[in-house]
Amino acid sequence: MGSFVAGLDATVINVALPAIQDDLGGGLAGQQWVSNAYLLTLGSLILIGGSLGDVYGERRIFALGVAGFGVASLGCALAPTIEVLVGARAIQGVFGALLTPSALAVIVSAFPPDERGAAIGSWTAWAGIAMVIGPFVGGWLIDTTSWRWIFAINVPFVIATLALVVVAIPAPEPGRVRRRVDWAGAALCAVGLAGPVYALIRQPDMGWTSIEVAGPLIGGVAIFAAFLVHEARTADPMLPLGLFRRRNFAIGNLETFSMYGGLSITFFFLVLFLQQVAGFNALEAGLATLPSTVVMFLLSKRFGALADRFGPRFFMGVGPLVAAAGLAWFVRIDADVTYAVDVLPGLLVFSLGLAMTVAPLTATVLADADESNAGIASGVNNAIARVAGLMGIAALGAVVAAVFASAIDDQLAGVPLTPAGERVVAVAREQTLAQADTSGLPPAEAQAVSAAVQDASVDAFRRAMAISAALVALGGLLGLAGITNPRRHVDAEDCAGGQIAGVPEDVADCFEAGELPVVELPASGRT
């Protein structure tokens, strides 16, 4: 429920931006910062949120994050000006950075190791539901009441979540050793991440060469490097760098970066293409991705449980390759889209691969960190996923724009254009992935411009999907090459006999390799 609230607001806000502008003003810049203020503080502080959970207890930090998110939501709902709304959204991001990594750390503390994969699968499925129903619920609330209700509706969910915290989340064990807070590391981390996140947010509008982009990017990278040096030297680091010496943790986070970069690109450009090129309306484009969430909801828990039973390597390796095959289907899409033929098959295959991957990937990253570092492990994984999404969209946006512009130039080479035709092409260049408005142009020129813009849009979209598929497939190759399955425990009652009582024949070969099978003894229940 806590993650559901945070996910709901992350997706519903885009639907509400026109209504917010009509009510509070602020223009395009105000709209951008209503969304980006949340992303900036969330991305900058999520590592700190994970660390605080390890220091003060994930139960306490999760509850604080949920409660603070609820108060900030009420502030958003009551905001009298656009400036107050932007400030309240930034505060939402602060508390979102507390609750998001703590949610996964709570799962680690509440479930035994052999049940965590299924639990994380359930968490993944319900978080995905928020991604889908957010735009629908938001649109309905805006049409029937006011945009303010998209924030006010969080309050009852927050109250219910806090009640569940008291009932369902175990209190920390007495005497559990807590580390001190690494305040210097926290400050360096926040500033070091804020710079690149801010630069990635502003890049689509300002370009990479702008001082407003290059300055924060370079400065943030330098400060984050100083943070890593500090963490290596301090006695009680916020981010234990030794975590990255653990094979599955390091490879899992590399796979996360590759996978989530590809996923963000896919959903961003697919919905854009369906609306601006294929002619879908907003509701149709939103419904187009619904099968993905249904598949995730139905299968994530099952694949998480299977990964617990058989090990994560197969699922983290084959799952992304299946997802990449689904994305490769989109490379054949043209401007004349038939949903059942051109979109749905690829989307179902992609979603199957995604369901195979996400819960095992998250569980593996957390499992390779001990329970005292579960919060920061979750924070690292969440931060990498979010930064990968921002970087993927920002970087590929530039690639798509370049492909689009080059394709238009090739299509219109030698075609004489009137001043009105040149203006139509200029508008299309600014939009990227668009249909040209050629009304008022001479018929021959209108046909040439319309065909050029449409073909350029298709070429650019296909390039985006090919790159997305490659990134997702790279994640799968990393999983196959780098992930190792943990040693499995053998229940004594399942043993068929062997050289030693309780050791099955099929693991007797372990003795020849000098390895010790792990056996659960029925008398003590211990391993």
N, C-alpha and C positions, 0 to 999 in steps of 0.2 A: 504493500500500500504506500509506503514511503517513497519508493522508487517510482511508483505509478504517478504520484502527484508531480514529482520533478519532471518525468517524461512527458506528462500531459501539457505542462506549461511550455516545455521546450518546443512542442510541435504546434500548439494552438495559437501561438503569438502571431505567426505569419498571416493567419486568416483575419486577425483582429486589427492589423496595422492600418488599413484604410479607414475603419471606423474610429480608431484612436486619433488619426490625423484630423478627421472631420470635427471631432469633439474638442481636442486640445491643441490642434495646430502643430507647428514645429517643422512642417515640410518634410522632404525626403531625409534630411539629416536626422531629424527627430525620430522618424520611423526606423532608420538604421540603428540608432543607438538604443532604442527600446529593446531591440533584439540583441545587439552586440554587447551592451553593458553586462548582460547576464553571461554571455559566452566568455567575456574577458575575465571577470572575477572567478568564474567556475574553472576555466582552464588554468588560471594563474595559481589558484589556491588548493587544487584538488590533491596535490602531493602532501601539503601541510595537513589537510583534513585527514588523510590516511594515517599520517604520523601521530596526530593528536589522539586518534582512536587507539593506537598502540600504547600511548603514554597514559591516558586517563580512562581507558576502557571503551570498547566499541559500543557497548550498550548506552553509556552516558552520552557519547558524542553523536551517536545515531539519533537519540531522543532530542538532543539539543539542536541538531540539524533539522529534524522534522518540525520541531516547535518554532524555530526561527524562520523556517521557510513559510510556515503558516502566518506568522506575524507580518513578514514581508509581503506575502500575498494580499493580506488585508490592506497594507499600505498602498499596494498597486491599485486595488479596487477603489480606494478612496482618494487617489491622487488628484489634486485640483489643477495641476499644470503638467506639461510634458517633462519639465525638469525634475519634478518630484517623482514622476513615474519612472524616468530613467534611473534616478537614485535608488528607488525601491527595487527595481529590477537588478541593479548591481548587488544589493543586499541579498536578494533571492539567490544570486550566484554564489555569494559567500557561504550561505547555509546549505546550498546544494552541494558545495565542495565538501561539507562535513558529512552529509547524509549519504552521498553516493558511494564512496569507498567503504564507509562504515556498514552499509547494507550487506555487502559481500563478506566483510569481516564478521558480522553477526552470524551469517550462515556457517562460517568456519567454526565459530564457538558453539553453535547450537546443534550441529549435526556431526555424528561420527564420520570418519573418513570414507567409509564405504557407502554413505548415503549423500555425500556432498554433491556428487555429479548430478544426481537426479534433482536435488534441491536447487542447485544453480540453474538447471534446465527449466524448472518451474519459474524461477525468478526471471530468467531470460524471456520466457513466453509471455508472462504478464507485463513485463516492461515493453515488449513489442506491441501488446494490445494498446498501450497508451499512445504509441506512435501512430496508430491507425485511427482510433476514435477521437483523438485530439482535434483534428480539423473538422470532423462532423459535429461533435459536441459544441465546439467553438462557433461554427457557422450557425448552428441552431440557436445558441444563446444570443449571438449578436443580432440575428434576424428577429428574434421574438422579444428580447429584453434589451440588454446593453452589453457592450464589450467588458464592462466592469465585472460582470458575473463570471467571466472566464478565470478571474483571480479569486473572487469570493467563494466559488464552488470548492476551492481547495480546503477551506476551513473545516467542514465536517469530516473530510478524509483525514486531515491532520489530527483531529481529536480522536477519531477511531484508531489511528495508528499509534498514538501515544498510549491509549488504553491497552492495545495489544502488546506494546513494549513491556508494560508492567506484568502482564499475564504470561507472555510466551517467551520472552528472551531471558535466559538465565543470568542471574547476577554474577559478577566476577568472583572467582574463588578468593577467599580471604588469604591475605599474605602474598598475593601475586605481586611479583617485583615489577615496578613501573620505572621506566627510564625518565630522566629529566627532559624538559623541552629544550630542543636545540634552537633557541631564538635567533641566533645569528644565521644559522642555516636556513631557517624559515624565511627570514627577510631576503636573503640572497636568492632563494628558490622562487619566491613570489615575484620579485622584480625581474629575475632572469627569465621566467616563463611569460610574464606579462608583456615584455618587449616583443618577442616573436609572435605571440598571439595577437597583439594589437597590430603588428605589421601585416599579418596574414588577413586580418579583418579589413584593413584599409587598402590592401594592394589592388583589389579589383577596381577601385575608384581612382587611386592615385598613381598606380604603376610602380614597378620595382625600383626605378631610378629616383623617385621622390624622396626627399630628405625625411618626410613624415613616415616613410616606410623603411628606407635603408637605415636611418638613425636608430629607431627602436630595435630593428632586427639585429644589427651588428652589436649594439650596446647590450641587448638582452643575451645574445650568445656569449659575449665576454663575461657578463655577470654570472651566467649559469656555469661557465667554466670555472669561475672563482668559487661557486657553490660546491662543485665537485671536488676541487682541491681542499676546501674547508672540510667536507665530509670525510675525505680520506685521512685527515689529520686529527680531527676532534675525537675525544675519548668516547662520546656518547652521540653518534651522528643521528640526524633525522632520517637519512636514507642510508642504511647500511650497504655500502657498495659491494660487500661480499655476496649479496644476493645475486649479483650478475655473474658470479663465478659458478653458480648452480646452473647446470646445463639446461634443464627444462624451463627454468625461469627466464634465462636469457633468450633462448630460442623462441619460447612462447611469446615474449614481448616483441621480438623481431617479426614473428608471424602476425601478431596483432597489428603492427604498423603497416605491413604490406596489405593485409586483408581489409582493414578498416579504411585505408586510403582508397582501395578499389570500391568498397561498398558505398562510401560517400559519393564518389564520382558517379556510380551507377544510378542511385536514386535521384541525385540532383539533376543530371542531364536527361534521364529517361522521362521524368515528369515534365521537364521543360520542353522536350521534343514533342511529346504527345500533345501538349497544349498549343505550342507556338508554330508547329510545323504540321502535325497530323490533324489538327483541328478539334481535339478533344476539349470539352469545357472543363472547368476546375473540378467539378464533382466527378466526372468520368475519369479524369487523370488520377484523382485520389483513389477511386474505386479500383483502378487498374492494378495498384500494388497490393490490394487487399488479400489476394491468394497467398502472397508471401508471408503475411502475418498469420494467416490460418495455418499454413504448413508449419511455421515456427511454433505456434501455440500447441499444435497436436503432437509434434515430434521432438521438441527440444528436451523435454524431461526423459523421453525414452532413450534418446541418444546419450544423454548424460549418464543414465543408469548403465547402458551398455559399455560406455567408456570406463565406468567404475569396475565393471566385471572383467573386461578384456584388455583394458589399458587404452590410453588416449592416442597412441601413435597412429594407428590406422585411421581414426576419425579425423585427426588434425592434418593428416596427409592427404587422404582420399577426398574428404569433404570439400576442401577448397578447389580441388581439381574438378569435381562434379559441378561446383558453383561456377567455375570458370567456363566449363562447357556450356552451361546455360547462358552466360553472358555472351559467349561467342555466337549464339543464335541471333542476338540483336544486331550483329554486324551486317546481317543480310536485310535489315529493315529498310524500306523505302518510305517516301512521303505518304503514299497511299496505304495506310495501316488498317489491316483487319485484325482486331484484337485477338480473336480466338486462334488465328493462324500465326500471326507475326509476333505477338507479345506473350500470350499465356503459356505456350510450351516452354519457351526459354525461361520464363519467370518461375515455373514450377520446378524445373531442373535446378535452377539457381537456388531456389528456396530450400530444396532438399539438401543440397550441399552445405548451405548456410546452417541449417538445423543440425547437420552432422558435426559441424565445427564449433559453434559458438560456446555451448555449455562445456564440452571437453576442454576447449582452449582456456576458458576462464578458470575452470577447476584445476587444471594442470599448473597454471601460473601461481594460484594460491597454494596448491599442495606443496610446491617446491620451496615455499617459505614456511618457517615454523609459525606456530600460532601467535607468538609474541610479535611477529612482523606481518600479520595478516592484513592489517589496515593499510600499511604503507605499500605492501605488495599490490593490494587492490587499487590504491591511489596511483601507483606507477602505471598499472595496466590501463586504468581509465584515462589518465593523462595522455598516454601514448595513443590510445584510440581517438581521442578528441583532436589532438594536434595532427594526427595523420589525416583525419577528415578535413580539417581546415587547410592543411598543406595540399592535399589532393585536389580539392576544389579550386584553390587559388592557382596552383601551378598548372593544372590541366585547363583551367579557364583561359589562361594565356595561350596554351597550345591550340585549343579549339578555336579561339578568335583568330589566330594566325592561319590555321588551315582554312577557316571560313573565308577570310579575306583573300588568300591566295586562290581559292577555288573560284570566287567571284571574278577576280581579275582574269583568270584563264577563260572562264565562260564568256566574259564580255569583251575579250580582246578583239579589236577591230570593229566592234559594234558602236556606231555613233550614238551618243546620248544627248538629249536635250538637257538644259539646266534642271528642269523638273525631274527628269530621269536620274540625274546625278544626285539630286536631293533624296530621292527614294532609296538609292543604293547606299548613300551615307547613313540614312536612318537604319537600314538593315544591318550595316556593319556594326552599329552601336548595340543593336539587340543581340546579334549572333543567334543562330537557330531560330529562324523567323520565316514568315511568309511576307512577301513584299506587298504593300498597298499601292497598286499601280493605277488606281482610279484617276482619270484625267490625262493619262499618257496616251499617245497614239497607239493603235492596236498592235502594230508590229513591235514597237519599242516595249510596250507593256508585256507582251508575250516573252520577249527576250530577257527582260529584267526579272520577271516572275520565275522563269525557268532557271535562270542563273542563281538566284537567291535560294530557290528550293533545292537545287542540286548541291549547292555549297553547304546548305544546312545538313543535308543527308551525309555528305562526305565528312563534315566535322563531327557529327554524331557517331558515325561508324568508327572514326578514329578514337573518340573518347571511349567507346565500348571496347575496342580492341585493347587499349591501354589498361582499362579497368580489368578486363579478363586476364591480362598478363600479370598485373599486380596480385590478383587473387590467386592465380596459379602459382606464382612465386611463393606465396604463403604456404601452399600445400607442399611444394618441394622442400621448403625449410622444415616443415613438420616431419616429412618422411626422412629427411637426412639427419635431423638434429634431435628429435624428441625420443626419449627412451621410456619404455613402460616400467613402472615401479614393480618391485618384486611382489608376487601375489602370495597371499596367505592361504594355507590349506586347512580346511576344517577337518578335525580328526574323524568325525562321523562319516565323512565322504571318502575316507581312505580305503583302498582295496587290499592293503597289506604292504609288505616290503621287508627290507632287511632290518629295519628298526620299527618297533610298534608305533603306529600312527603315521608312518611315512609311506605314501603310495608308491607303487612300482614305477609310475611314470615320472617320478622325480628322483628315482634312485641314481640316475646318471649324474645328478648334481654333485654327488660325493666324489665321483671320478674327476670332476672339474675343480674339486676343492671348495665347492660352495655349500652352504648350509641351508637346507629347506626350512621354511618357517611353518611351524605346525601349531594349531590351537589345541591345547590339551583339555579334554572334556572335564576333568576333575576340577581344574582351577579356572577355566575360561580364559587363561592367559596364553600369550604366544611365546 
